[in-house]
């Protein structure tokens, strides 16, 4: 069966390893350099101006601009990420895309190369069109999303607003099953550390137990901090949540531990002040050392936004909320209206047999093409 243009492009993208190198990647083929070169070439072929922004060696973000013919009325960006999670433990060949029925298997097929393929093909269709092009259209293929929005944060720190001048709307590629995610929770991951004084376990009174100090902090979290955080309820996202994901301390049963560390995942609501939360954490009894691991604000873009409405009119699903976080919030922090949107299901992202829906990828291209034809 002959593949559509967008599905062939998706196969080509999946075949390019672009695993985020942080942690156990499960492969020696890491980083976004190869896929960035592929995307850049595709953008240049359609006549876009292209820049590669290196956040780390061999790890670029691709920025392509399809300029308006004449003075631009608006500026819109598509912002999928090019990195994928580890391929360790996968039960399929991660970089050999296979289509079975409506499923295209391969690492990144759902998260988020399906979005990347659909957005690129829609931009190519626009570039070939002879219709008047009144808006600047950007493709921002971001590196490092899977490690904490590294590419988007670097972009906003070092290229904003010089690169764009103005950006009115951003569609961040994520597997949303073609629903419009206009609200998602924020994430504040932190490592809390307590320090004590080691001594022989037979004489614990001569030392200071770092684990015991940490248990007091955990008690404070559960009695005071977490209930206060959970008092506010969002109409779509519910309440903020807290999860203690890891805890480590001590070296031997007969030694009083001089160090204990735990890692905590706070999922906050739009509007929660992360800096204020960190101050409260550092002021808890025992004064733990608090190191931020990931800090991403929540997202709340009004469903009444004209670009959101136009995306819905083009065939996208309804506006929904999500418990996860993504690069859309990084754009929103800079005043850019942003949503997450794309084919596939978040339930299939990061799985051992990751796949996306072929028909949804094709529908996504059609939706984005209609969106571009009828920008407000």
NORMOUR-V61393 format. One record per residue. N is the residue number from 1. D_FIRST is the distance of its C-alpha to the first C-alpha in whole Angstrom. Layout:
n = {N	N}
d_first = {D_FIRST	D_FIRST}
This chain:
n = {1	2	3	4	5	6	7	8	9	10	11	12	13	14	15	16	17	18	19	20	21	22	23	24	25	26	27	28	29	30	31	32	33	34	35	36	37	38	39	40	41	42	43	44	45	46	47	48	49	50	51	52	53	54	55	56	57	58	59	60	61	62	63	64	65	66	67	68	69	70	71	72	73	74	75	76	77	78	79	80	81	82	83	84	85	86	87	88	89	90	91	92	93	94	95	96	97	98	99	100	101	102	103	104	105	106	107	108	109	110	111	112	113	114	115	116	117	118	119	120	121	122	123	124	125	126	127	128	129	130	131	132	133	134	135	136	137	138	139	140	141	142	143	144	145	146	147	148	149	150	151	152	153	154	155	156	157	158	159	160	161	162	163	164	165	166	167	168	169	170	171	172	173	174	175	176	177	178	179	180	181	182	183	184	185	186	187	188	189	190	191	192	193	194	195	196	197	198	199	200	201	202	203	204	205	206	207	208	209	210	211	212	213	214	215	216	217	218	219	220	221	222	223	224	225	226	227	228	229	230	231	232	233	234	235	236	237	238	239	240	241	242	243	244	245	246	247	248	249	250	251	252	253	254	255	256	257	258	259	260	261	262	263	264	265	266	267	268	269	270	271	272	273	274	275	276	277	278	279	280	281	282	283	284	285	286	287	288	289	290	291	292	293	294	295	296	297	298	299	300	301	302	303	304	305	306	307	308	309	310	311	312	313	314	315	316	317	318	319	320	321	322	323	324	325	326	327	328	329	330	331	332	333	334	335	336	337	338	339	340	341	342	343	344	345	346	347	348	349	350	351	352	353	354	355	356	357	358	359	360	361	362	363	364	365	366	367	368	369	370	371	372	373	374	375	376}
d_first = {0	4	6	10	13	14	12	12	16	16	14	17	20	19	19	23	26	28	30	33	36	38	39	37	34	33	32	34	31	32	33	31	32	29	26	29	29	25	26	29	28	25	28	30	27	27	31	32	35	34	37	36	39	39	41	41	41	37	36	35	34	33	34	33	34	33	36	37	38	42	44	41	42	40	38	35	33	30	31	28	29	28	29	28	30	31	29	31	31	27	25	22	21	22	21	18	15	13	10	11	11	12	14	14	17	19	23	23	20	22	25	24	22	20	22	23	19	20	23	23	20	23	25	24	23	27	28	26	28	31	32	36	35	38	37	36	33	33	30	32	30	33	33	35	34	34	38	39	38	39	38	38	42	42	41	43	46	46	44	45	46	47	43	42	45	44	41	40	37	35	31	31	28	28	25	27	24	25	29	31	33	37	39	39	41	43	43	46	46	50	51	55	57	61	63	66	69	68	71	72	71	74	75	73	75	76	72	70	67	63	61	64	64	60	61	63	60	58	60	61	57	57	60	60	57	54	56	57	54	52	55	53	50	47	46	42	42	45	47	47	47	48	47	49	46	48	52	54	57	60	60	62	64	67	67	67	64	64	61	58	55	52	49	49	46	47	44	46	46	46	49	51	53	51	54	57	55	55	59	60	58	60	63	63	66	65	64	61	59	56	53	50	47	44	45	43	44	43	41	42	41	42	39	41	41	39	36	35	36	34	31	31	32	28	27	27	29	32	35	35	37	36	38	36	37	35	36	36	40	41	40	42	45	45	45	42	40	37	34	31	28	24	21	21	24	27	28	25	26	28	27	26	23	22	19	18	16	13	14	18	17	15	18	21	20	20	24	25	24	26	29	29	30	33	35	38}
